[in-house]
Amino acid sequence: MRVFVTGATGFIGFAIVKELIAAGHQVVGLARSEASGQKLLAAGAQVQIGDVENLESLRHAASRAEGVIHTAFYHKISHMPLGTRLRVFLGGAPGGIVGRFLSAAVTADRRAIETMAAALPGKGSPLVATFGTLSMPFGVLATEDQSYDRDPSAFGLARARNQDVLEQLAAHGLRTSAIRLAPVVHGPGAYGLASRMIMTARKKKQSAYIGDGSNRWPAVHQLDAARLFRLALEKSPPNGVYHGVAEEGIALRDIAEVLGQRLRVPAVSISRQQAAKYFSFLAPAIAADNPTSSRLTQERLGWKPSQIGLLADLQQSEYIQP
């Protein structure tokens, strides 16, 4: 299959590119520059220069593909085109910058999905898009058959609403699937949300958890996640929903203690009020109790995570040094 992959040079996207090529697929990867595209060429993929707001570029690549895997999303303001950055910074009061950034990122994501879906030549073509388990209701085990948390105050609601776009596209014959990734996708040198804990622990000289640290984070290894995307592309029926989760829930305290050992700093408890200052805008995500099941994903796609678990990865990683 000829597959167009957005976010193809990123931590997860590049692993997907290599997984697809190893399985015999032809891959065209989206890259923001010719320099970043060299990485894709070296891996055996073709390159489409553009970004998620360059709709003509997305349209061109999708129209020549048999399927799409969409992993690109603006996680940093620096990744946005200049015009979008200016609107984020200058479009209102300084206190609203984070909200404007998120709104711009979610809008770009929705438009990208709609553009690529319209351009795919086959009515039953697969389109796999990326979301997060942090959009699910907290404090209970989330399953694939549950909707994202639709409460207006829910964490991650803005991006999660783009799952509704996939459902609408599936009703018109497109073979869409949504993969809700764990907040910790880990592998060589990258640890998802835990990376923020590592950076903060180095800076503050202590590894913090919130309260008793019993809140749970799901996790998945980069290579297991890449295989899941391939299986969804190949096997998913329309409107499939899957969880990129190998470990249902790891206590935040356990993560903080391992990081403390590796960084040679104490693991300490902080209050929710202290967390807002300690972790900044990511404090709500750090505090999330987000246990998530992937049982149905494994049953429906035959996906069996096999890579190293998060705590063992953190314990042995050469990238985590004092």
Backbone bond lengths (Angstrom), bond angles and torsions (degrees), N, CA, C in turn:
res aa  C-N    CA-C-N  psi(-1)  N-CA   C-N-CA  omega(-1)  CA-C   N-CA-C  phi
1 M - - - 1.454 - - 1.537 109.54 -
2 R 1.314 116.56 141.23 1.460 120.94 174.94 1.530 107.50 -89.86
3 V 1.333 116.74 117.66 1.463 122.01 -170.21 1.524 110.36 -120.68
4 F 1.315 116.43 130.51 1.460 122.58 174.39 1.523 108.12 -96.90
5 V 1.332 116.62 125.40 1.461 122.35 -177.55 1.521 109.55 -118.19
6 T 1.329 117.02 121.70 1.467 120.31 172.69 1.532 108.45 -91.20
7 G 1.328 115.40 157.54 1.463 118.09 -174.96 1.512 111.57 65.72
8 A 1.333 116.47 26.95 1.462 121.70 -168.06 1.518 114.51 -69.98
9 T 1.325 118.03 -18.60 1.463 119.71 178.75 1.525 112.14 -98.80
10 G 1.322 117.40 1.65 1.458 121.51 -178.73 1.517 112.63 -80.68
11 F 1.317 115.76 176.62 1.465 122.29 -176.09 1.524 111.71 -58.25
12 I 1.319 117.38 -46.99 1.461 121.00 179.64 1.524 110.54 -83.96
13 G 1.331 116.38 -44.11 1.458 120.40 -176.35 1.513 113.56 -59.12
14 F 1.331 117.58 -41.27 1.462 119.88 -178.19 1.525 110.81 -69.34
15 A 1.328 117.10 -35.00 1.464 119.98 174.83 1.527 110.60 -63.90
16 I 1.332 116.98 -36.92 1.466 121.06 176.89 1.524 110.39 -65.40
17 V 1.331 116.59 -43.25 1.468 120.75 178.13 1.521 110.14 -55.31
18 K 1.315 117.22 -48.94 1.469 120.66 -178.27 1.527 111.29 -66.80
19 E 1.327 117.31 -37.43 1.463 121.57 177.32 1.528 110.82 -62.87
20 L 1.322 117.10 -43.89 1.464 121.02 179.97 1.522 111.45 -64.77
21 I 1.314 117.06 -45.27 1.468 120.89 -179.11 1.526 110.28 -62.99
22 A 1.333 117.08 -41.50 1.462 120.89 179.16 1.524 111.66 -62.99
23 A 1.344 116.52 -27.62 1.466 121.28 179.84 1.526 112.52 -88.59
24 G 1.338 117.43 2.34 1.456 120.85 175.86 1.511 116.08 96.64
25 H 1.322 118.06 6.29 1.463 120.90 178.76 1.529 110.61 -84.38
26 Q 1.323 116.12 154.20 1.461 122.04 170.76 1.529 107.73 -93.06
27 V 1.324 116.74 135.99 1.461 120.11 -173.39 1.520 111.13 -124.55
28 V 1.331 115.02 134.35 1.462 122.76 168.08 1.523 106.08 -115.58
29 G 1.328 116.69 121.90 1.454 120.45 -176.45 1.512 112.43 -109.20
30 L 1.327 116.65 139.52 1.461 121.80 176.48 1.526 109.24 -79.79
31 A 1.327 116.52 129.96 1.464 122.21 177.79 1.515 108.64 -135.18
32 R 1.337 116.36 144.15 1.459 120.29 -177.66 1.526 112.90 -76.62
33 S 1.321 117.93 -18.35 1.464 120.57 -178.51 1.520 109.80 -151.35
34 E 1.330 115.54 162.57 1.458 119.82 176.62 1.522 110.73 -63.56
35 A 1.327 116.92 -33.76 1.468 120.41 179.48 1.526 110.93 -62.53
36 S 1.341 116.92 -47.01 1.464 119.04 178.89 1.523 111.22 -70.35
37 G 1.333 116.40 -26.82 1.452 120.57 177.99 1.516 113.66 -66.97
38 Q 1.337 117.51 -22.50 1.462 120.46 179.12 1.527 111.42 -60.27
39 K 1.313 115.71 -33.19 1.467 120.77 177.78 1.528 110.80 -61.25
40 L 1.326 116.47 -40.31 1.461 121.27 179.37 1.519 111.32 -70.36
41 L 1.318 116.24 -42.92 1.462 120.03 178.86 1.523 110.71 -59.69
42 A 1.321 116.74 -41.67 1.463 120.94 -179.55 1.529 111.69 -64.54
43 A 1.333 116.32 -27.17 1.463 120.57 179.79 1.523 112.53 -85.27
44 G 1.341 116.79 -7.60 1.456 120.37 179.24 1.509 114.68 100.38
45 A 1.331 117.14 11.59 1.464 121.45 178.65 1.520 110.53 -99.89
46 Q 1.317 116.40 162.95 1.454 122.42 170.19 1.532 108.34 -92.28
47 V 1.321 116.41 166.08 1.463 120.77 -173.27 1.522 111.23 -123.91
48 Q 1.329 115.59 135.33 1.454 122.98 169.38 1.524 107.15 -116.31
49 I 1.329 117.47 115.93 1.458 120.77 -179.52 1.531 109.56 -79.19
50 G 1.328 116.28 132.68 1.461 120.86 179.03 1.513 110.66 160.89
51 D 1.316 115.94 -169.97 1.462 122.00 174.94 1.524 108.00 -146.92
52 V 1.335 116.75 179.40 1.464 119.34 -173.06 1.521 113.46 -70.23
53 E 1.326 118.14 -10.86 1.460 120.22 175.73 1.522 112.25 -99.65
54 N 1.310 117.51 -6.32 1.463 121.54 175.76 1.527 107.47 -88.11
55 L 1.313 115.58 83.45 1.463 120.49 -172.03 1.518 112.48 -65.97
56 E 1.315 117.89 -31.34 1.460 120.13 178.64 1.525 110.46 -65.66
57 S 1.322 116.45 -39.08 1.460 120.87 177.17 1.527 110.78 -64.25
58 L 1.328 116.92 -44.08 1.462 121.05 178.00 1.522 110.99 -63.23
59 R 1.322 115.89 -42.74 1.464 121.27 -179.41 1.531 110.85 -62.13
60 H 1.320 115.67 -43.61 1.467 121.17 -179.00 1.529 110.57 -61.19
61 A 1.327 116.63 -49.03 1.463 119.92 -176.69 1.523 112.02 -69.08
62 A 1.331 117.44 -41.93 1.461 120.51 -178.58 1.521 112.03 -66.69
63 S 1.330 116.83 -33.90 1.469 120.14 -178.77 1.522 112.05 -68.12
64 R 1.320 116.47 -18.32 1.464 121.41 -179.94 1.527 112.24 -106.48
65 A 1.322 115.69 10.38 1.464 121.13 -178.52 1.526 110.64 -110.45
66 E 1.322 114.87 163.03 1.467 121.18 174.35 1.526 111.30 -102.97
67 G 1.317 116.08 -8.72 1.456 121.40 178.20 1.516 110.18 -166.11
68 V 1.325 116.52 159.92 1.468 122.32 -178.48 1.523 109.53 -131.83
69 I 1.329 115.79 137.08 1.465 121.94 167.34 1.519 106.87 -118.63
70 H 1.316 116.10 119.29 1.466 122.18 -173.31 1.521 110.01 -109.06
71 T 1.337 116.74 105.69 1.466 120.75 177.95 1.521 112.51 -115.43
72 A 1.331 117.82 -8.90 1.469 120.40 -176.31 1.524 110.75 -69.08
73 F 1.322 115.26 139.31 1.464 121.74 175.25 1.517 106.89 -162.18
74 Y 1.318 116.60 144.11 1.458 120.33 179.47 1.533 110.26 -77.25
75 H 1.320 116.22 102.30 1.460 120.77 175.15 1.521 111.38 -94.92
76 K 1.332 116.62 -13.78 1.463 121.53 179.89 1.526 109.26 -134.64
77 I 1.321 116.50 142.04 1.461 120.70 176.96 1.523 110.47 -61.39
78 S 1.325 117.21 -33.54 1.466 121.08 -178.16 1.519 112.79 -63.43
79 H 1.326 118.10 -19.44 1.461 121.16 179.19 1.527 112.54 -81.88
80 M 1.334 117.01 -13.24 1.459 120.74 -177.15 1.524 110.99 -79.46
81 P 1.337 117.56 149.76 1.466 119.89 172.43 1.527 110.58 -59.38
82 L 1.320 116.34 157.76 1.460 121.35 -174.76 1.523 112.33 -55.70
83 G 1.330 117.49 -44.66 1.460 120.06 -178.12 1.519 112.48 -60.35
84 T 1.328 116.61 -40.83 1.462 120.19 178.68 1.519 110.86 -67.86
85 R 1.322 116.59 -40.60 1.467 120.04 178.11 1.528 111.42 -60.17
86 L 1.322 115.83 -41.61 1.464 119.34 179.84 1.521 111.18 -63.79
87 R 1.333 116.70 -39.67 1.469 119.68 178.22 1.529 110.83 -65.30
88 V 1.328 116.28 -36.56 1.461 119.96 178.56 1.525 110.94 -65.95
89 F 1.333 116.40 -46.88 1.462 120.49 -175.95 1.529 113.33 -76.16
90 L 1.333 116.66 -36.03 1.462 120.05 -171.29 1.526 113.74 -108.98
91 G 1.318 117.22 3.30 1.459 120.13 -173.87 1.510 115.84 -83.79
92 G 1.315 117.93 9.93 1.459 120.57 179.95 1.511 110.74 167.63
93 A 1.315 115.63 -160.29 1.462 121.05 -178.04 1.521 110.83 -65.71
94 P 1.339 117.90 147.56 1.465 120.96 179.62 1.526 113.44 -55.62
95 G 1.318 116.66 -32.57 1.457 119.98 -180.00 1.516 113.99 -67.13
96 G 1.325 117.09 -12.96 1.461 120.55 -179.13 1.509 114.43 -100.24
97 I 1.326 117.70 9.23 1.468 120.90 -175.99 1.526 111.71 -60.94
98 V 1.328 117.45 -45.34 1.468 119.92 -178.67 1.527 110.46 -61.96
99 G 1.334 116.88 -43.01 1.456 120.39 178.63 1.514 112.63 -64.07
100 R 1.336 116.80 -40.74 1.470 119.85 178.95 1.527 110.88 -68.28
101 F 1.319 116.57 -37.09 1.463 120.15 176.83 1.523 110.60 -61.28
102 L 1.334 116.62 -48.57 1.462 120.26 -179.36 1.518 111.01 -62.28
103 S 1.329 117.39 -42.73 1.458 121.06 179.38 1.522 111.39 -60.99
104 A 1.331 116.58 -43.51 1.464 120.58 179.40 1.519 110.97 -65.16
105 A 1.341 117.15 -39.96 1.461 121.05 -179.60 1.524 111.42 -65.56
106 V 1.326 116.37 -43.18 1.466 120.97 -178.99 1.527 110.86 -68.36
107 T 1.326 117.15 -40.40 1.467 120.80 177.88 1.521 110.93 -62.96
108 A 1.326 116.91 -43.47 1.463 120.50 177.89 1.521 110.83 -62.31
109 D 1.322 117.05 -38.86 1.464 121.98 178.81 1.525 110.64 -62.69
110 R 1.327 116.45 -47.61 1.468 120.20 -179.30 1.524 111.50 -62.74
111 R 1.322 117.10 -45.72 1.461 120.08 -179.39 1.523 111.38 -63.98
112 A 1.323 116.67 -36.59 1.463 120.04 178.20 1.525 110.66 -64.29
113 I 1.332 116.68 -45.08 1.465 120.68 179.09 1.526 110.49 -60.52
114 E 1.318 116.96 -47.98 1.466 120.89 -178.31 1.524 111.36 -63.69
115 T 1.328 117.09 -40.03 1.466 121.15 -178.60 1.519 110.84 -66.03
116 M 1.312 117.68 -47.15 1.465 120.54 -178.55 1.522 111.39 -68.15
117 A 1.324 116.69 -37.04 1.461 119.91 178.22 1.523 111.15 -62.31
118 A 1.328 116.65 -42.30 1.465 120.61 -179.66 1.520 111.89 -67.91
119 A 1.338 116.53 -27.14 1.461 120.21 -175.48 1.518 113.57 -87.77
120 L 1.329 118.02 -22.36 1.462 119.59 -178.79 1.522 110.10 -58.81
121 P 1.336 117.80 131.03 1.467 120.08 -172.24 1.519 115.19 -73.54
122 G 1.324 118.55 -30.66 1.454 120.29 -176.92 1.510 112.26 -96.51
123 K 1.338 117.39 137.25 1.466 120.64 -177.57 1.522 111.49 -60.60
124 G 1.330 117.66 -38.02 1.459 121.16 -178.85 1.508 113.71 -97.23
125 S 1.328 117.16 23.11 1.465 120.89 -178.40 1.530 110.78 -66.06
126 P 1.338 117.20 146.33 1.463 119.74 178.78 1.520 112.68 -82.73
127 L 1.323 115.78 139.46 1.462 122.83 172.76 1.522 106.99 -134.64
128 V 1.322 115.87 114.69 1.462 122.44 -178.52 1.522 108.36 -107.44
129 A 1.323 117.60 125.80 1.466 121.57 -178.98 1.525 110.44 -122.80
130 T 1.324 114.98 158.67 1.462 122.28 -170.77 1.526 112.03 -107.81
131 F 1.330 115.10 134.49 1.459 121.77 174.78 1.525 108.07 -137.22
132 G 1.325 118.24 -163.81 1.456 119.94 -176.71 1.507 112.66 -136.93
133 T 1.323 116.60 149.69 1.464 119.78 177.26 1.525 111.82 -70.32
134 L 1.328 117.97 -16.79 1.466 119.85 178.54 1.527 112.56 -67.36
135 S 1.321 116.89 -6.97 1.465 120.01 175.61 1.529 111.94 -83.75
136 M 1.335 117.28 -5.88 1.459 121.03 -177.18 1.531 111.02 -85.93
137 P 1.347 117.83 159.08 1.468 119.67 177.80 1.527 110.89 -58.04
138 F 1.313 116.60 136.83 1.460 121.14 -177.48 1.529 111.12 -83.21
139 G 1.321 115.16 155.67 1.453 121.43 171.51 1.508 115.70 86.17
140 V 1.328 118.31 -4.48 1.465 122.68 177.44 1.523 108.11 -133.64
141 L 1.332 116.70 155.54 1.454 120.59 -179.43 1.525 109.87 -69.34
142 A 1.321 116.70 116.68 1.465 121.57 -178.41 1.523 109.95 -83.11
143 T 1.329 115.99 139.53 1.460 121.25 177.16 1.525 109.98 -123.02
144 E 1.316 114.95 165.64 1.453 121.06 -176.00 1.521 112.98 -65.17
145 D 1.314 117.78 -29.28 1.461 121.09 -177.30 1.527 112.83 -81.32
146 Q 1.320 117.37 -4.69 1.459 121.02 177.55 1.523 110.26 -89.09
147 S 1.330 115.44 148.68 1.461 120.77 173.98 1.520 109.76 -77.69
148 Y 1.314 115.17 160.94 1.458 119.53 170.06 1.530 109.26 -63.69
149 D 1.321 116.10 161.99 1.465 121.69 -178.66 1.527 109.25 -70.31
150 R 1.330 116.80 115.80 1.463 121.52 -175.89 1.526 113.24 -95.34
151 D 1.321 117.14 5.81 1.460 119.77 175.27 1.527 108.92 -61.00
152 P 1.337 118.52 134.38 1.473 120.49 -177.41 1.523 114.27 -56.23
153 S 1.333 117.27 -24.40 1.464 120.05 -179.12 1.525 112.69 -96.00
154 A 1.336 117.01 4.93 1.464 120.32 -174.26 1.524 112.04 -66.35
155 F 1.322 115.25 143.55 1.459 121.23 176.64 1.533 108.48 -69.00
156 G 1.320 117.02 134.09 1.459 120.65 175.70 1.514 115.21 78.59
157 L 1.335 117.38 9.46 1.464 120.18 -176.12 1.522 111.94 -62.19
158 A 1.323 117.88 -41.86 1.465 120.83 -173.08 1.523 111.52 -57.38
159 R 1.325 117.24 -51.28 1.463 119.51 -179.71 1.523 111.28 -70.50
160 A 1.331 117.00 -37.91 1.463 120.66 -177.19 1.522 112.15 -58.74
161 R 1.337 117.15 -30.74 1.466 120.09 -179.45 1.525 112.13 -60.62
162 N 1.330 117.43 -21.65 1.463 119.09 178.17 1.523 111.91 -68.82
163 Q 1.344 117.50 -13.16 1.462 119.38 172.22 1.527 110.50 -63.73
164 D 1.334 116.75 -30.14 1.462 120.14 178.14 1.525 111.00 -64.06
165 V 1.332 116.56 -31.23 1.465 120.67 176.96 1.526 109.67 -62.88
166 L 1.331 117.10 -42.52 1.467 120.28 178.58 1.525 111.15 -62.48
167 E 1.325 116.12 -40.11 1.464 120.01 179.15 1.529 110.70 -62.33
168 Q 1.321 117.32 -41.27 1.462 121.28 177.89 1.525 111.49 -65.60
169 L 1.327 116.45 -39.90 1.464 120.28 178.82 1.525 111.07 -66.57
170 A 1.328 116.67 -36.80 1.462 120.35 178.39 1.525 110.94 -64.07
171 A 1.326 116.30 -35.42 1.462 120.52 178.79 1.521 111.65 -64.36
172 H 1.339 116.50 -20.85 1.458 121.18 178.32 1.524 112.17 -100.45
173 G 1.337 117.04 13.08 1.457 120.30 171.01 1.510 116.88 104.80
174 L 1.331 118.22 -8.37 1.458 119.50 179.86 1.534 109.03 -76.73
175 R 1.316 116.23 143.16 1.469 120.90 -178.64 1.529 109.36 -89.72
176 T 1.317 115.58 76.71 1.461 121.04 -175.34 1.527 111.48 -87.00
177 S 1.312 115.44 152.68 1.460 120.53 170.29 1.516 109.24 -148.50
178 A 1.325 115.18 145.22 1.465 122.55 178.72 1.515 108.40 -112.38
179 I 1.319 116.27 128.93 1.457 120.70 174.95 1.522 108.17 -109.89
180 R 1.314 115.27 116.62 1.463 121.27 176.37 1.532 107.92 -90.96
181 L 1.308 115.61 108.19 1.460 120.59 -177.67 1.524 111.74 -84.92
182 A 1.319 115.19 146.77 1.460 121.09 172.54 1.526 109.91 -61.33
183 P 1.337 117.77 152.49 1.468 119.53 178.50 1.522 113.16 -68.66
184 V 1.328 116.62 -16.38 1.464 120.69 175.71 1.522 108.60 -116.23
185 V 1.328 115.57 100.16 1.461 122.14 169.20 1.522 104.85 -103.65
186 H 1.317 116.47 115.47 1.460 119.36 -169.98 1.528 111.71 -118.45
187 G 1.312 114.07 156.33 1.452 122.96 -179.98 1.510 107.75 176.80
188 P 1.320 118.18 -168.46 1.468 120.19 -175.24 1.529 113.41 -54.25
189 G 1.320 116.12 109.87 1.460 121.25 173.78 1.504 116.35 79.22
190 A 1.327 119.16 5.50 1.466 121.20 -178.29 1.529 109.18 -141.60
191 Y 1.335 115.26 138.95 1.461 119.42 -173.50 1.521 112.33 -141.01
192 G 1.337 117.41 28.76 1.444 120.51 176.78 1.517 112.17 54.65
193 L 1.313 115.71 -133.59 1.462 120.90 -178.12 1.531 111.71 -62.65
194 A 1.332 117.32 -27.70 1.464 120.21 178.79 1.523 111.97 -66.64
195 S 1.327 117.70 -20.46 1.468 120.02 177.30 1.520 110.93 -61.59
196 R 1.339 116.77 -35.85 1.465 120.46 176.99 1.526 110.17 -64.69
197 M 1.331 116.86 -38.09 1.461 119.90 177.51 1.527 111.10 -64.26
198 I 1.318 116.48 -38.81 1.466 120.69 179.58 1.524 110.27 -64.33
199 M 1.329 116.66 -48.87 1.465 120.35 -178.90 1.529 111.29 -62.34
200 T 1.332 116.14 -42.34 1.459 119.96 -178.19 1.523 111.19 -69.21
201 A 1.333 116.95 -38.79 1.464 120.23 178.99 1.525 111.12 -63.33
202 R 1.318 116.84 -39.23 1.467 119.92 177.01 1.534 110.49 -62.54
203 K 1.327 114.82 -44.43 1.467 119.77 -176.27 1.527 112.14 -70.14
204 K 1.337 116.46 -42.38 1.470 120.93 -174.40 1.529 112.93 -89.63
205 K 1.340 116.57 -8.54 1.468 121.68 -179.40 1.529 112.36 63.75
206 Q 1.325 115.58 28.79 1.455 121.45 173.12 1.521 108.57 -159.33
207 S 1.329 116.08 149.48 1.463 121.76 -179.02 1.521 107.99 -105.77
208 A 1.321 116.54 109.11 1.465 120.83 -169.60 1.524 112.79 -99.79
209 Y 1.328 114.68 145.70 1.458 123.07 166.51 1.524 106.61 -126.96
210 I 1.319 116.93 164.42 1.462 120.98 -172.34 1.525 110.25 -102.63
211 G 1.332 116.50 127.57 1.459 120.85 -178.81 1.514 110.88 63.12
212 D 1.353 116.02 -129.75 1.469 118.79 178.57 1.527 112.31 -86.51
213 G 1.341 116.46 -0.09 1.467 120.20 176.20 1.511 114.72 71.09
214 S 1.331 117.10 19.89 1.470 119.56 -176.82 1.525 113.37 -85.19
215 N 1.337 117.50 -7.97 1.471 118.44 177.94 1.523 109.63 -64.77
216 R 1.335 115.86 146.73 1.465 121.25 -168.65 1.525 112.17 -115.73
217 W 1.325 113.25 140.70 1.465 121.01 174.86 1.523 109.68 -116.05
218 P 1.320 118.40 132.63 1.463 119.95 169.10 1.526 109.97 -76.75
219 A 1.322 116.01 159.33 1.463 120.37 -178.26 1.523 110.03 -147.74
220 V 1.334 115.32 158.02 1.465 121.39 176.69 1.518 108.21 -153.41
221 H 1.313 116.27 145.41 1.463 120.37 176.54 1.524 109.89 -78.68
222 Q 1.309 115.04 147.27 1.472 122.68 -179.80 1.533 112.03 -51.01
223 L 1.324 118.22 -44.73 1.465 120.90 -175.68 1.524 111.76 -72.23
224 D 1.332 117.14 -36.39 1.468 119.64 174.52 1.526 110.46 -64.47
225 A 1.337 116.78 -40.43 1.467 120.61 178.39 1.522 110.78 -62.58
226 A 1.320 117.23 -42.64 1.465 120.58 -179.83 1.522 111.04 -61.23
227 R 1.316 116.61 -40.74 1.462 119.43 179.06 1.525 111.16 -65.43
228 L 1.320 116.97 -36.55 1.466 120.56 177.86 1.523 111.17 -62.10
229 F 1.321 117.72 -43.54 1.464 120.03 178.22 1.524 110.76 -59.78
230 R 1.330 116.81 -42.10 1.472 118.89 179.50 1.525 110.79 -63.40
231 L 1.320 117.31 -44.45 1.461 120.18 -179.23 1.525 111.72 -63.71
232 A 1.329 117.44 -38.53 1.465 120.26 177.07 1.521 110.50 -63.60
233 L 1.322 116.69 -42.41 1.466 121.08 177.48 1.523 110.68 -58.55
234 E 1.316 116.69 -44.11 1.464 121.47 -173.31 1.527 113.22 -81.08
235 K 1.326 118.01 -33.50 1.462 120.34 -166.56 1.525 116.22 -118.20
236 S 1.320 118.36 -22.60 1.460 119.15 -168.60 1.520 112.69 -66.11
237 P 1.333 117.56 137.05 1.465 120.59 168.99 1.523 109.07 -75.75
238 P 1.334 118.34 173.11 1.472 119.80 177.67 1.524 112.25 -57.58
239 N 1.327 114.80 141.16 1.464 123.09 176.09 1.526 112.91 63.22
240 G 1.328 116.06 36.83 1.458 119.73 174.46 1.522 110.79 -74.86
241 V 1.319 116.15 145.35 1.467 121.80 176.24 1.522 107.77 -128.95
242 Y 1.323 115.98 127.21 1.459 120.93 -174.46 1.521 110.58 -134.10
243 H 1.331 114.96 154.56 1.457 120.81 179.84 1.523 110.37 -112.30
244 G 1.334 115.21 118.68 1.458 121.29 175.26 1.511 109.28 -82.10
245 V 1.327 115.10 75.86 1.467 122.04 -173.43 1.525 108.64 -139.25
246 A 1.327 116.79 122.42 1.460 121.22 174.41 1.524 111.17 -99.37
247 E 1.337 116.42 -35.99 1.462 122.38 178.36 1.523 108.17 -118.23
248 E 1.332 116.80 122.94 1.464 121.55 -170.97 1.516 113.66 -63.60
249 G 1.307 117.64 -38.76 1.456 118.98 -176.82 1.515 112.21 -170.76
250 I 1.312 117.00 117.13 1.462 123.00 178.58 1.525 107.39 -108.97
251 A 1.314 116.97 128.10 1.465 120.95 -177.25 1.525 110.60 -62.52
252 L 1.323 115.59 135.99 1.463 120.75 -179.74 1.530 111.03 -57.71
253 R 1.325 116.66 -36.67 1.469 119.04 179.66 1.528 110.93 -61.48
254 D 1.324 117.69 -40.03 1.466 120.40 179.51 1.525 110.95 -62.62
255 I 1.333 116.06 -40.58 1.466 120.15 177.95 1.523 109.96 -64.57
256 A 1.334 116.33 -46.77 1.466 120.61 -178.48 1.523 111.54 -62.11
257 E 1.325 117.31 -38.14 1.463 119.90 -179.09 1.525 111.71 -68.57
258 V 1.327 117.45 -40.56 1.466 120.03 176.68 1.525 110.16 -62.93
259 L 1.329 116.43 -43.99 1.466 119.57 179.30 1.526 110.94 -63.89
260 G 1.329 116.98 -38.10 1.454 120.05 177.33 1.519 111.67 -61.08
261 Q 1.329 115.80 -42.71 1.463 120.01 178.13 1.526 111.46 -62.79
262 R 1.331 115.83 -44.82 1.463 119.56 -177.08 1.528 112.14 -68.91
263 L 1.333 116.19 -37.27 1.467 120.78 -176.93 1.528 112.58 -91.71
264 R 1.355 115.77 -4.69 1.469 121.79 179.50 1.529 111.91 60.27
265 V 1.332 113.52 45.83 1.462 120.87 174.94 1.524 107.50 -131.26
266 P 1.335 118.83 157.78 1.464 120.01 -179.64 1.530 112.19 -73.19
267 A 1.331 115.04 145.90 1.464 120.54 171.24 1.521 107.42 -90.28
268 V 1.332 116.87 125.96 1.464 120.62 -173.45 1.526 110.74 -132.53
269 S 1.327 115.06 152.22 1.462 121.59 174.56 1.522 109.44 -90.43
270 I 1.336 115.61 137.54 1.460 120.70 173.41 1.525 108.32 -127.31
271 S 1.317 116.44 158.06 1.463 121.16 179.78 1.526 110.22 -79.65
272 R 1.319 115.94 167.41 1.467 120.02 176.12 1.528 110.72 -62.06
273 Q 1.323 116.48 -36.04 1.459 119.65 178.77 1.530 110.44 -65.67
274 Q 1.315 117.17 -41.48 1.459 121.13 177.31 1.527 111.28 -67.62
275 A 1.330 116.43 -33.19 1.467 120.59 -177.40 1.518 111.83 -62.35
276 A 1.335 116.76 -34.09 1.467 119.98 -179.24 1.522 110.99 -60.55
277 K 1.317 116.56 -36.09 1.466 120.45 177.86 1.523 111.11 -82.97
278 Y 1.324 115.99 -39.27 1.461 121.74 -174.98 1.530 111.39 -67.19
279 F 1.340 116.39 -47.13 1.466 121.13 -176.19 1.526 113.15 -102.76
280 S 1.319 117.88 -1.43 1.461 122.79 178.10 1.532 110.40 60.60
281 F 1.340 116.86 -139.25 1.465 120.58 -173.24 1.520 113.32 -68.40
282 L 1.336 117.70 -13.12 1.460 120.40 179.25 1.523 113.08 -87.83
283 A 1.328 117.46 -0.47 1.464 120.41 -177.92 1.531 113.37 -54.14
284 P 1.356 120.25 -43.07 1.468 118.78 178.95 1.528 113.10 -61.38
285 A 1.330 116.98 -35.81 1.461 119.90 178.16 1.521 111.03 -70.90
286 I 1.336 116.46 -41.12 1.461 120.41 178.90 1.531 110.48 -61.50
287 A 1.329 116.46 -36.33 1.467 121.58 -177.08 1.524 113.03 -81.24
288 A 1.312 118.08 -7.72 1.465 121.22 -172.48 1.526 112.25 -64.82
289 D 1.328 115.27 137.17 1.466 121.91 170.80 1.522 106.05 -102.70
290 N 1.328 116.41 100.49 1.466 122.19 -164.25 1.536 112.93 -126.51
291 P 1.348 118.60 48.86 1.468 118.67 178.84 1.527 110.38 -62.05
292 T 1.320 116.35 134.88 1.468 120.52 -172.13 1.524 110.57 -142.00
293 S 1.314 115.99 131.65 1.464 122.27 179.24 1.525 111.25 -92.71
294 S 1.324 115.88 148.41 1.471 120.70 171.03 1.529 110.55 -123.71
295 R 1.324 117.10 21.17 1.463 120.67 -177.31 1.524 111.80 -58.06
296 L 1.320 117.31 -46.34 1.459 120.07 -178.71 1.525 111.30 -68.85
297 T 1.322 116.93 -35.54 1.465 120.56 176.05 1.520 109.92 -59.37
298 Q 1.323 116.13 -46.42 1.459 120.32 -178.39 1.527 111.08 -65.34
299 E 1.324 116.43 -39.98 1.463 120.07 179.74 1.524 111.82 -67.93
300 R 1.315 117.09 -42.78 1.464 120.97 -172.08 1.525 113.37 -79.07
301 L 1.322 117.26 -29.64 1.468 119.87 -177.05 1.524 113.19 -112.60
302 G 1.327 117.69 -5.45 1.461 119.66 -176.36 1.518 112.70 68.97
303 W 1.321 115.84 29.14 1.470 121.62 -178.53 1.518 109.10 -88.60
304 K 1.326 116.45 126.25 1.459 121.50 179.37 1.527 109.40 -127.84
305 P 1.326 118.25 101.19 1.465 120.18 178.44 1.527 110.53 -57.98
306 S 1.334 116.15 135.83 1.469 119.95 -174.71 1.524 113.71 -133.57
307 Q 1.325 117.16 -3.75 1.459 119.89 -175.26 1.535 111.79 -84.55
308 I 1.305 115.97 173.04 1.458 123.58 -178.74 1.530 111.01 -59.96
309 G 1.347 116.35 144.76 1.455 121.16 178.49 1.521 112.14 -75.94
310 L 1.333 116.02 168.24 1.460 120.49 -174.02 1.526 112.96 -63.35
311 L 1.330 118.40 -51.14 1.464 119.82 -175.65 1.525 111.34 -62.03
312 A 1.329 116.66 -41.53 1.465 119.67 177.73 1.519 110.90 -64.95
313 D 1.331 116.43 -37.62 1.464 120.65 178.10 1.526 110.42 -63.55
314 L 1.331 116.42 -44.85 1.465 120.30 178.73 1.529 111.38 -64.02
315 Q 1.325 116.38 -37.14 1.464 120.53 -177.35 1.524 112.73 -67.57
316 Q 1.331 116.64 -32.07 1.463 118.65 -174.56 1.521 113.86 -107.47
317 S 1.322 118.40 -4.84 1.460 120.41 -173.89 1.525 112.34 -64.47
318 E 1.315 115.29 132.17 1.469 120.85 176.62 1.520 111.77 -77.03
319 Y 1.330 116.87 -10.46 1.463 120.92 -178.16 1.527 112.78 -84.24
320 I 1.321 117.45 -14.38 1.464 120.75 -178.28 1.519 108.62 -101.63
321 Q 1.300 115.73 102.41 1.463 122.40 -178.62 1.528 109.09 -129.52
322 P 1.345 117.75 152.96 1.472 120.66 178.87 1.520 111.95 -58.38
